[in-house]
Amino acid sequence: MRAVMYIGNGRWAGAPFIVKAGKALNERNAELRIQCCDVPGAHSTFDGKPVPRNEVVIRLQPDEAVYVKANMKSPGLNVDPMQVELDLSYKGRFYTGEDAVYSPAA
């Protein structure tokens, strides 16, 4: 199931909010994904190469995490876009074995 919603004010004009849901899927997954619009002029900046969208993802289950996918220019003199991920995975950050600070059951 998919629903596309719009907010009726000037700030969010033309920005779709897409809600997707399903039953009987292969895996149990709950996340909030915010995708930014395509950047105007990105194709001319990067010599016509495809540029993925920036996005923020908040995953509620199964492994709680917050991460940001952002585009940047690759290092060096080349003008190639690359996507980098800034990741905060709760399990990887706060669970360190017996002296765990993070408990998923809490």
All heavy atoms as an XYZ file, in Angstrom:
816
protein
N       0.840     -1.162      0.000
C       0.000      0.000      0.000
C       0.896      1.240      0.000
O       1.937      1.259      0.638
C      -0.886     -0.019      1.244
C      -1.803      1.160      1.315
S      -2.932      1.091      2.699
C      -1.897      1.712      3.976
N       0.472      2.247     -0.676
C       1.245      3.483     -0.785
C       0.282      4.661     -0.812
O      -0.722      4.624     -1.518
C       2.070      3.447     -2.055
C       2.886      4.674     -2.276
C       3.711      4.528     -3.531
N       4.342      5.804     -3.822
C       4.898      6.108     -4.952
N       4.919      5.240     -5.930
N       5.448      7.271     -5.141
N       0.609      5.685     -0.038
C      -0.207      6.900     -0.022
C       0.722      8.095     -0.196
O       1.792      8.149      0.404
C      -0.977      7.023      1.278
N       0.330      9.041     -1.040
C       1.095     10.260     -1.248
C       0.271     11.419     -0.687
O      -0.881     11.610     -1.066
C       1.394     10.493     -2.748
C       2.181     11.769     -2.935
C       2.146      9.308     -3.337
N       0.896     12.156      0.238
C       0.192     13.262      0.881
C       0.978     14.556      0.668
O       2.195     14.527      0.530
C       0.050     12.984      2.377
C      -0.752     11.741      2.677
S      -0.820     11.359      4.423
C       0.771     10.599      4.655
N       0.256     15.669      0.641
C       0.865     16.985      0.497
C       0.373     17.886      1.622
O      -0.778     17.766      2.046
C       0.505     17.616     -0.853
C       1.086     16.868     -2.027
C       0.372     15.851     -2.646
C       2.347     17.183     -2.515
C       0.915     15.155     -3.717
C       2.883     16.497     -3.586
C       2.161     15.486     -4.180
O       2.697     14.809     -5.243
N       1.224     18.765      2.088
C       0.846     19.729      3.113
C       0.511     21.037      2.415
O       1.265     21.503      1.565
C       1.987     19.920      4.137
C       2.210     18.608      4.879
C       1.669     21.043      5.100
C       3.307     18.630      5.886
N      -0.611     21.638      2.793
C      -1.099     22.821      2.102
C      -0.576     24.128      2.674
O      -1.358     24.928      3.175
N       0.733     24.355      2.605
C       1.269     25.673      2.952
C       2.468     25.969      2.060
O       2.971     25.099      1.351
C       1.604     25.798      4.450
C       2.766     24.951      4.896
O       3.593     24.516      4.108
N       2.827     24.706      6.192
N       2.929     27.212      2.087
C       3.992     27.627      1.180
C       5.328     26.944      1.421
O       6.074     26.677      0.486
N       5.648     26.660      2.663
C       6.946     26.056      2.965
C       7.093     24.655      2.372
O       8.150     24.271      1.907
C       7.149     26.010      4.471
C       8.486     25.443      4.862
C       8.635     25.418      6.376
N       9.925     24.888      6.722
C      10.925     25.593      7.204
N      10.759     26.881      7.413
N      12.067     25.040      7.483
N       6.028     23.866      2.407
C       6.089     22.487      1.935
C       5.395     22.308      0.584
O       5.086     21.179      0.202
C       5.468     21.565      2.973
C       6.236     21.540      4.243
C       5.954     22.226      5.375
C       7.442     20.829      4.494
N       6.895     21.971      6.330
C       7.833     21.116      5.818
C       8.246     19.982      3.735
C       8.968     20.588      6.394
C       9.388     19.449      4.316
C       9.737     19.747      5.618
N       5.155     23.376     -0.141
C       4.463     23.286     -1.427
C       5.232     22.386     -2.394
O       6.420     22.551     -2.610
C       4.305     24.672     -2.031
N       4.537     21.412     -2.936
C       5.139     20.518     -3.916
C       5.983     19.395     -3.332
O       6.526     18.584     -4.067
N       6.115     19.323     -2.000
C       6.916     18.262     -1.381
C       6.000     17.098     -1.006
O       5.164     17.228     -0.119
C       7.631     18.784     -0.143
N       6.151     15.957     -1.665
C       5.285     14.831     -1.335
C       5.767     14.100     -0.081
O       6.956     13.983      0.166
C       5.420     13.920     -2.557
C       6.783     14.212     -3.075
C       7.031     15.667     -2.785
N       4.814     13.642      0.718
C       5.096     12.764      1.842
C       4.528     11.411      1.454
O       3.309     11.258      1.321
C       4.453     13.293      3.123
C       5.148     14.502      3.662
C       4.883     15.761      3.147
C       6.087     14.385      4.667
C       5.526     16.878      3.630
C       6.741     15.498      5.159
C       6.461     16.750      4.644
N       5.395     10.443      1.249
C       4.983      9.139      0.755
C       5.017      8.144      1.915
O       6.047      7.981      2.560
C       5.902      8.664     -0.385
C       5.879      9.695     -1.513
C       5.482      7.292     -0.876
C       6.924      9.472     -2.577
N       3.904      7.510      2.175
C       3.799      6.512      3.232
C       3.620      5.159      2.560
O       2.710      4.975      1.753
C       2.597      6.819      4.156
C       2.457      5.764      5.231
C       2.737      8.196      4.761
N       4.507      4.217      2.905
C       4.423      2.866      2.346
C       4.250      1.879      3.490
O       4.893      2.009      4.527
C       5.692      2.512      1.580
C       5.932      3.345      0.353
C       7.213      2.906     -0.329
C       7.553      3.795     -1.495
N       8.818      3.397     -2.136
N       3.416      0.886      3.293
C       3.196     -0.148      4.287
C       2.848     -1.443      3.569
O       2.408     -1.429      2.421
C       2.077      0.246      5.235
N       3.071     -2.549      4.253
C       2.752     -3.834      3.655
C       2.581     -4.894      4.717
O       3.051     -4.758      5.841
N       1.904     -5.970      4.340
C       1.721     -7.106      5.237
C       2.330     -8.326      4.571
O       2.490     -8.382      3.358
C       0.240     -7.350      5.494
C      -0.416     -6.243      6.320
C      -1.881     -6.491      6.499
C      -2.066     -7.627      7.482
N      -3.482     -7.840      7.825
N       2.692     -9.288      5.390
C       3.254    -10.551      4.911
C       4.523    -10.329      4.100
O       4.722    -10.926      3.051
C       2.218    -11.334      4.109
N       5.381     -9.429      4.590
C       6.651     -9.178      3.932
C       7.690    -10.188      4.423
O       7.495    -10.861      5.425
C       7.121     -7.751      4.216
C       6.161     -6.649      3.759
C       6.654     -5.301      4.238
C       6.045     -6.651      2.252
N       8.809    -10.285      3.721
C       9.848    -11.237      4.100
C      10.516    -10.879      5.413
O      11.026    -11.745      6.109
C      10.911    -11.332      3.004
C      10.364    -11.977      1.756
O       9.376    -12.699      1.819
N      10.991    -11.717      0.637
N      10.576     -9.604      5.745
C      11.231     -9.193      6.982
C      10.411     -8.128      7.676
O       9.650     -7.396      7.052
C      12.637     -8.674      6.711
C      12.692     -7.419      5.886
C      14.109     -6.978      5.603
O      14.940     -7.820      5.285
O      14.357     -5.764      5.712
N      10.603     -8.053      8.994
C       9.912     -7.035      9.782
C      10.799     -5.808      9.831
O      11.951     -5.882     10.246
C       9.665     -7.573     11.180
C       8.821     -6.688     12.001
C       8.491     -7.345     13.311
N       7.654     -6.442     14.070
C       6.847     -6.819     15.011
N       6.775     -8.088     15.329
N       6.118     -5.938     15.652
N      10.272     -4.685      9.393
C      11.081     -3.489      9.247
C      10.202     -2.271      9.488
O       9.100     -2.190      8.963
C      11.680     -3.457      7.830
C      12.723     -2.410      7.655
O      13.075     -1.700      8.581
N      13.236     -2.286      6.443
N      10.718     -1.323     10.302
C      10.002     -0.069     10.524
C      11.024      1.049     10.478
O      11.971      1.055     11.266
C       9.280     -0.088     11.856
N      10.864      1.963      9.536
C      11.821      3.066      9.413
C      11.142      4.292      8.831
O      10.131      4.193      8.150
C      13.044      2.665      8.596
C      12.777      2.402      7.152
C      14.016      1.935      6.398
O      14.957      1.436      7.017
O      14.020      2.069      5.165
N      11.734      5.430      9.142
C      11.314      6.710      8.587
C      12.427      7.163      7.664
O      13.573      7.274      8.085
C      11.100      7.728      9.712
C      10.836      9.162      9.295
C       9.495      9.258      8.596
C      10.861     10.064     10.503
N      12.103      7.385      6.401
C      13.111      7.750      5.396
C      12.710      9.075      4.769
O      11.634      9.195      4.203
C      13.206      6.664      4.341
C      14.238      6.880      3.279
C      14.292      5.682      2.349
N      14.656      4.482      3.047
C      15.883      3.965      3.026
N      16.833      4.551      2.359
N      16.139      2.850      3.674
N      13.598     10.069      4.873
C      13.348     11.396      4.310
C      14.330     11.594      3.159
O      15.534     11.626      3.377
C      13.537     12.491      5.368
C      12.597     12.247      6.545
C      13.319     13.868      4.757
C      12.908     13.071      7.760
N      13.806     11.688      1.947
C      14.641     11.906      0.771
C      14.496     13.348      0.309
O      13.385     13.848      0.158
C      14.241     10.983     -0.376
C      14.675      9.567     -0.189
C      14.401      8.741     -1.435
O      13.549      9.077     -2.249
N      15.122      7.661     -1.574
N      15.623     13.984      0.079
C      15.618     15.357     -0.429
C      15.363     15.352     -1.930
O      15.567     14.350     -2.605
C      16.955     16.032     -0.133
S      17.317     16.138      1.626
N      14.935     16.481     -2.439
C      14.719     16.623     -3.881
C      16.058     16.631     -4.606
O      17.105     16.854     -4.019
C      13.977     17.916     -4.180
S      12.330     17.966     -3.509
N      16.003     16.388     -5.912
C      17.218     16.477     -6.721
C      17.746     17.907     -6.680
O      16.978     18.868     -6.716
C      16.933     16.080     -8.176
C      16.585     14.602     -8.287
O      17.131     13.799     -7.515
O      15.766     14.260     -9.154
N      19.059     18.026     -6.622
C      19.676     19.342     -6.556
C      19.690     19.950     -7.955
O      20.178     19.330     -8.895
C      21.119     19.229     -6.020
C      21.801     20.577     -6.000
C      21.128     18.597     -4.648
N      19.141     21.170     -8.120
C      19.174     21.779     -9.445
C      20.610     22.078     -9.860
O      21.403     22.576     -9.084
C      18.371     23.070     -9.290
C      18.045     23.204     -7.858
C      18.476     21.980     -7.138
N      20.950     21.726    -11.059
C      22.289     22.007    -11.576
C      23.321     20.961    -11.228
O      24.493     21.103    -11.580
N      22.928     19.881    -10.548
C      23.907     18.861    -10.151
C      24.477     18.129    -11.365
O      25.655     17.795    -11.394
C      23.275     17.867     -9.194
N      23.643     17.897    -12.380
C      24.132     17.179    -13.566
C      25.177     17.992    -14.319
O      26.146     17.448    -14.830
C      22.974     16.801    -14.484
C      22.079     15.770    -13.877
N      22.479     14.479    -13.646
C      20.812     15.845    -13.416
C      21.504     13.794    -13.089
N      20.466     14.609    -12.939
N      25.016     19.300    -14.371
C      26.020     20.112    -15.056
C      27.278     20.246    -14.205
O      28.387     20.314    -14.734
C      25.453     21.490    -15.392
O      25.082     22.171    -14.213
N      27.133     20.254    -12.879
C      28.302     20.346    -12.007
C      29.159     19.093    -12.105
O      30.379     19.166    -12.103
C      27.858     20.544    -10.531
O      27.043     21.705    -10.464
C      29.039     20.691     -9.614
N      28.521     17.933    -12.187
C      29.242     16.660    -12.216
C      29.298     16.066    -13.621
O      29.310     14.849    -13.785
C      28.605     15.673    -11.235
C      28.787     16.075     -9.798
C      27.716     16.503     -9.045
C      30.032     16.040     -9.214
C      27.878     16.875     -7.725
C      30.215     16.405     -7.893
C      29.137     16.826     -7.144
N      29.353     16.885    -14.631
C      29.523     16.466    -16.026
C      28.495     15.422    -16.466
O      28.825     14.457    -17.146
C      30.939     15.919    -16.247
C      31.999     16.980    -16.023
O      31.713     18.164    -16.285
O      33.115     16.636    -15.590
N      27.244     15.592    -16.070
C      26.177     14.702    -16.514
C      26.127     13.361    -15.813
O      25.352     12.501    -16.194
N      26.953     13.128    -14.803
C      26.944     11.852    -14.086
C      25.752     11.833    -13.132
O      25.356     12.863    -12.592
C      28.243     11.672    -13.309
C      29.429     11.583    -14.233
C      30.718     11.477    -13.471
C      31.837     11.372    -14.495
N      32.953     12.193    -14.176
N      25.157     10.652    -12.914
C      23.995     10.592    -12.019
C      24.390     10.916    -10.577
O      25.420     10.463    -10.084
C      23.519      9.143    -12.150
C      24.688      8.386    -12.657
C      25.506      9.348    -13.464
N      23.559     11.705     -9.919
C      23.805     12.107     -8.532
C      22.635     11.594     -7.694
O      21.495     11.998     -7.911
C      23.904     13.647     -8.415
C      24.138     14.060     -6.974
C      25.003     14.178     -9.313
N      22.894     10.681     -6.733
C      21.784     10.194     -5.898
C      21.268     11.281     -4.958
O      21.945     12.288     -4.726
C      22.421      9.040     -5.111
C      23.881      9.270     -5.170
C      24.156     10.067     -6.402
N      20.096     11.076     -4.434
C      19.495     12.062     -3.526
C      20.074     11.931     -2.120
O      20.425     10.839     -1.677
C      17.992     11.837     -3.437
C      17.288     12.136     -4.726
C      15.811     11.908     -4.574
N      15.124     12.382     -5.769
C      13.830     12.367     -5.896
N      13.067     11.923     -4.928
N      13.280     12.817     -7.004
N      20.174     13.048     -1.423
C      20.523     13.024     -0.012
C      19.324     12.488      0.762
O      18.179     12.716      0.377
C      20.859     14.428      0.498
C      22.093     14.996     -0.158
O      22.982     14.268     -0.580
N      22.164     16.308     -0.233
N      19.586     11.764      1.858
C      18.478     11.274      2.656
C      18.870     11.055      4.111
O      20.038     10.864      4.433
C      17.874      9.993      2.073
C      18.774      8.811      2.012
C      18.084      7.605      1.371
O      16.851      7.488      1.436
O      18.801      6.786      0.814
N      17.859     11.114      4.962
C      17.998     10.843      6.395
C      17.114      9.644      6.688
O      15.952      9.615      6.287
C      17.532     12.042      7.247
C      17.609     11.725      8.722
C      18.334     13.276      6.914
N      17.667      8.634      7.387
C      16.916      7.427      7.698
C      16.940      7.208      9.208
O      18.009      7.240      9.819
C      17.499      6.195      6.977
C      16.720      4.942      7.337
C      17.501      6.404      5.480
N      15.766      7.011      9.787
C      15.644      6.652     11.200
C      15.005      5.270     11.226
O      13.834      5.112     10.870
C      14.770      7.668     11.957
C      15.377      9.056     11.844
C      14.614      7.244     13.416
C      14.488     10.165     12.352
N      15.800      4.270     11.612
C      15.303      2.894     11.634
C      14.865      2.544     13.059
O      15.652      2.661     14.001
C      16.376      1.918     11.178
C      15.849      0.496     11.078
C      16.869     -0.527     10.643
N      17.633     -0.096      9.508
C      18.973     -0.097      9.488
N      19.664     -0.461     10.535
N      19.612      0.293      8.417
N      13.621      2.101     13.212
C      13.081      1.742     14.511
C      13.282      0.265     14.832
O      13.527     -0.094     15.967
C      11.589      2.081     14.566
C      11.239      3.538     14.254
C       9.750      3.718     14.188
C      11.864      4.457     15.275
N      13.153     -0.584     13.849
C      13.415     -2.000     14.031
C      13.750     -2.622     12.690
O      13.351     -2.095     11.674
C      12.216     -2.686     14.683
C      10.977     -2.740     13.844
C       9.849     -3.489     14.536
O       9.957     -3.936     15.648
N       8.760     -3.640     13.848
N      14.500     -3.670     12.598
C      15.124     -4.432     13.664
C      16.357     -3.770     14.210
O      16.578     -3.256     14.821
C      15.509     -5.727     13.032
C      15.697     -5.438     11.581
C      14.774     -4.274     11.299
N      17.310     -3.303     13.814
C      18.448     -2.728     14.516
C      18.319     -1.213     14.507
O      18.513     -0.591     13.477
C      19.763     -3.172     13.863
C      19.960     -4.664     13.940
O      19.738     -5.206     15.022
O      20.319     -5.278     12.925
N      17.996     -0.637     15.673
C      17.771      0.798     15.755
C      18.998      1.559     15.255
O      20.120      1.237     15.616
C      17.474      1.221     17.197
C      16.188      0.657     17.742
C      16.379     -0.680     18.425
O      17.471     -1.259     18.329
O      15.423     -1.158     19.038
N      18.757      2.565     14.436
C      19.867      3.340     13.878
C      19.343      4.655     13.318
O      18.159      4.789     13.015
C      20.571      2.556     12.769
N      20.250      5.605     13.212
C      19.989      6.867     12.533
C      21.161      7.072     11.599
O      22.315      6.981     12.024
C      19.900      8.046     13.526
C      19.731      9.356     12.783
C      18.776      7.838     14.516
N      20.893      7.290     10.330
C      22.001      7.581      9.426
C      21.590      8.573      8.354
O      20.422      8.731      8.044
C      22.619      6.317      8.829
C      21.706      5.426      8.033
C      21.604      5.560      6.659
C      20.994      4.414      8.645
C      20.795      4.724      5.929
C      20.186      3.569      7.918
C      20.091      3.733      6.555
O      19.287      2.901      5.830
N      22.602      9.258      7.837
C      22.426     10.279      6.820
C      23.256      9.884      5.610
O      24.435      9.556      5.750
C      22.896     11.661      7.333
C      22.781     12.706      6.248
C      22.118     12.073      8.561
N      22.650      9.882      4.453
C      23.378      9.669      3.205
C      23.498     11.022      2.517
O      22.492     11.659      2.218
C      22.637      8.692      2.293
C      22.604      7.283      2.820
C      21.900      6.382      1.832
C      21.852      4.964      2.315
N      21.162      4.078      1.370
N      24.735     11.451      2.319
C      24.964     12.770      1.732
C      25.922     12.636      0.550
O      26.783     11.760      0.531
C      25.551     13.715      2.775
N      25.768     13.520     -0.409
C      26.635     13.518     -1.585
C      27.791     14.486     -1.391
O      27.638     15.526     -0.766
C      25.846     13.925     -2.827
C      24.769     12.928     -3.139
O      24.995     11.741     -3.145
N      23.574     13.415     -3.373
N      28.915     14.115     -1.943
C      30.077     14.993     -1.918
C      30.912     14.728     -3.155
O      30.712     13.740     -3.846
C      30.906     14.765     -0.652
C      31.489     13.378     -0.531
S      32.540     13.201      0.903
C      34.074     13.821      0.281
N      31.843     15.616     -3.413
C      32.776     15.442     -4.526
C      33.861     14.483     -4.071
O      34.352     14.562     -2.954
C      33.389     16.783     -4.906
C      34.364     16.728     -6.054
C      35.009     18.088     -6.200
C      36.438     18.062     -6.589
N      37.298     17.066     -6.156
N      34.223     13.551     -4.936
C      35.283     12.607     -4.586
C      36.616     13.349     -4.450
O      36.831     14.374     -5.099
C      35.389     11.501     -5.631
O      35.729     12.057     -6.872
N      37.509     12.854     -3.590
C      38.793     13.533     -3.401
C      39.618     13.575     -4.691
O      39.500     12.707     -5.554
C      39.503     12.682     -2.351
C      38.442     11.866     -1.722
C      37.367     11.700     -2.741
N      40.442     14.562     -4.818
C      41.307     14.686     -5.990
C      40.793     15.717     -6.973
O      39.902     16.509     -6.684
N      41.358     15.672     -8.162
C      41.017     16.653     -9.187
C      39.810     16.242    -10.027
O      39.285     17.055    -10.780
C      42.225     16.898    -10.095
C      43.464     17.469     -9.385
C      44.634     17.561    -10.348
C      43.156     18.815     -8.776
N      39.398     14.987     -9.930
C      38.225     14.537    -10.678
C      36.963     15.189    -10.123
O      36.884     15.541     -8.954
C      38.072     13.020    -10.591
C      39.195     12.301    -11.293
O      39.815     12.845    -12.193
N      39.467     11.084    -10.873
N      35.977     15.338    -10.990
C      34.690     15.892    -10.577
C      33.679     14.753    -10.617
O      32.840     14.679    -11.494
C      34.263     17.058    -11.495
C      32.977     17.682    -10.989
C      35.348     18.091    -11.585
N      33.813     13.822     -9.666
C      32.923     12.671     -9.587
C      32.130     12.736     -8.290
O      32.710     12.926     -7.218
C      33.720     11.364     -9.615
C      34.446     11.164    -10.932
O      33.903     11.580    -11.968
O      35.542     10.584    -10.916
N      30.813     12.551     -8.357
C      30.027     12.547     -7.117
C      30.175     11.210     -6.401
O      30.347     10.164     -7.033
C      28.595     12.737     -7.605
C      28.596     12.147     -8.967
C      29.971     12.406     -9.532
N      30.166     11.244     -5.091
C      30.145     10.008     -4.323
C      29.224     10.207     -3.127
O      29.057     11.322     -2.638
C      31.545      9.592     -3.874
C      32.229     10.534     -2.913
S      33.898     10.021     -2.431
C      33.588      8.586     -1.476
N      28.594      9.127     -2.714
C      27.676      9.212     -1.585
C      28.370      8.650     -0.348
O      28.940      7.566     -0.377
C      26.399      8.434     -1.875
C      25.301      8.713     -0.882
C      23.985      8.124     -1.316
O      23.891      6.954     -1.626
N      22.954      8.948     -1.349
N      28.334      9.409      0.740
C      28.923      8.972      1.998
C      27.801      8.786      3.012
O      26.733      9.385      2.894
C      29.962      9.984      2.537
C      31.146     10.067      1.600
C      29.360     11.344      2.734
N      28.046      7.935      3.994
C      27.037      7.630      4.990
C      27.563      7.956      6.382
O      28.624      7.480      6.773
C      26.669      6.148      4.897
C      25.468      5.783      5.704
C      25.012      4.366      5.402
O      24.673      4.084      4.241
O      25.014      3.561      6.336
N      26.841      8.807      7.080
C      27.139      9.128      8.465
C      26.212      8.258      9.304
O      24.998      8.437      9.270
C      26.892     10.612      8.730
C      27.601     11.570      7.782
C      27.101     12.992      7.998
C      29.084     11.499      7.973
N      26.779      7.306     10.046
C      25.995      6.240     10.649
C      26.083      6.261     12.170
O      27.171      6.342     12.735
C      26.501      4.898     10.118
C      25.658      3.727     10.558
O      24.583      3.939     11.132
O      26.077      2.588     10.310
N      24.940      6.189     12.831
C      24.875      5.960     14.264
C      23.997      4.742     14.467
O      22.777      4.825     14.460
C      24.282      7.160     15.013
C      24.000      6.908     16.500
C      25.276      6.577     17.245
C      23.309      8.082     17.129
N      24.636      3.612     14.589
C      23.939      2.368     14.848
C      23.987      2.137     16.356
O      25.062      2.012     16.934
C      24.619      1.216     14.107
O      24.063      0.004     14.501
N      22.841      2.103     16.999
C      22.801      1.981     18.451
C      23.480      0.709     18.928
O      24.209      0.702     19.906
C      21.358      2.026     18.943
C      20.804      3.423     18.963
C      20.380      4.038     17.797
C      20.719      4.134     20.134
C      19.877      5.312     17.797
C      20.219      5.420     20.154
C      19.798      5.993     18.981
O      19.310      7.267     18.986
N      23.259     -0.389     18.238
C      23.840     -1.661     18.651
C      25.364     -1.622     18.551
O      26.064     -2.079     19.446
C      23.281     -2.777     17.771
C      23.652     -4.152     18.221
C      22.946     -5.180     17.358
C      23.219     -6.574     17.828
N      22.547     -7.565     16.985
N      25.884     -1.062     17.487
C      27.330     -0.981     17.310
C      27.981      0.066     18.204
O      29.141     -0.056     18.593
N      27.242      1.113     18.557
C      27.813      2.207     19.336
C      27.775      1.958     20.834
O      28.717      2.249     21.548
C      27.048      3.484     19.001
C      27.424      4.688     19.778
C      28.678      5.285     19.236
N      28.886      6.568     19.880
C      30.050      7.124     19.998
N      31.097      6.554     19.493
N      30.167      8.277     20.590
N      26.654      1.419     21.338
C      26.460      1.325     22.774
C      26.520     -0.086     23.337
O      26.507     -0.262     24.533
C      25.116      1.955     23.160
C      25.063      3.417     22.835
C      24.236      3.890     21.840
C      25.860      4.317     23.502
C      24.184      5.233     21.539
C      25.825      5.661     23.213
C      24.986      6.118     22.228
N      26.545     -1.097     22.511
C      26.596     -2.472     23.015
C      28.015     -3.003     22.853
O      28.490     -3.197     21.753
C      25.605     -3.351     22.261
C      25.530     -4.756     22.805
C      24.854     -4.999     23.989
C      26.142     -5.799     22.155
C      24.784     -6.266     24.507
C      26.073     -7.080     22.676
C      25.402     -7.310     23.846
O      25.335     -8.571     24.359
N      28.697     -3.229     23.960
C      30.102     -3.646     23.887
C      30.368     -4.960     24.607
O      31.474     -5.219     25.033
C      31.011     -2.554     24.490
O      30.614     -2.334     25.849
C      30.930     -1.274     23.691
N      29.359     -5.790     24.811
C      29.584     -7.076     25.457
C      28.917     -7.131     26.817
O      27.799     -6.686     27.001
N      29.629     -7.696     27.811
C      29.048     -7.892     29.144
C      28.718     -6.585     29.848
O      27.761     -6.503     30.594
C      29.998     -8.721     29.998
C      30.136    -10.143     29.515
C      31.067    -10.936     30.394
O      31.325    -10.517     31.534
O      31.535    -11.976     29.930
N      29.538     -5.556     29.653
C      29.286     -4.270     30.299
C      28.452     -3.354     29.404
O      28.704     -2.178     29.295
C      30.604     -3.596     30.682
C      31.496     -3.353     29.469
O      31.272     -4.008     28.434
O      32.401     -2.521     29.570
N      27.415     -3.931     28.794
C      26.594     -3.193     27.829
C      25.855     -2.043     28.502
O      25.318     -2.184     29.585
C      25.601     -4.133     27.172
N      25.864     -0.913     27.827
C      25.111      0.256     28.281
C      23.720      0.235     27.641
O      22.785      0.790     28.165
C      25.853      1.550     27.870
C      25.096      2.769     28.350
C      27.272      1.530     28.392
N      23.589     -0.447     26.519
C      22.365     -0.441     25.736
C      21.666     -1.793     25.859
O      22.279     -2.829     25.683
C      22.693     -0.162     24.268
C      21.530     -0.315     23.340
C      20.478      0.571     23.365
C      21.484     -1.370     22.443
C      19.408      0.420     22.516
C      20.418     -1.528     21.591
C      19.385     -0.614     21.631
O      18.323     -0.765     20.802
N      20.399     -1.779     26.151
C      19.612     -2.998     26.217
C      18.411     -2.854     25.310
O      17.559     -2.003     25.546
C      19.155     -3.255     27.648
O      18.250     -4.340     27.674
N      18.303     -3.664     24.234
C      17.189     -3.517     23.308
C      15.841     -3.785     23.958
O      14.823     -3.321     23.490
C      17.470     -4.554     22.221
C      18.807     -5.100     22.488
C      19.250     -4.679     23.829
N      15.818     -4.542     25.060
C      14.555     -4.856     25.714
C      14.035     -3.699     26.556
O      12.891     -3.685     26.954
C      14.734     -6.089     26.595
N      14.877     -2.725     26.848
C      14.468     -1.620     27.725
C      13.572     -0.645     27.005
O      13.591     -0.452     25.855
C      15.689     -0.883     28.243
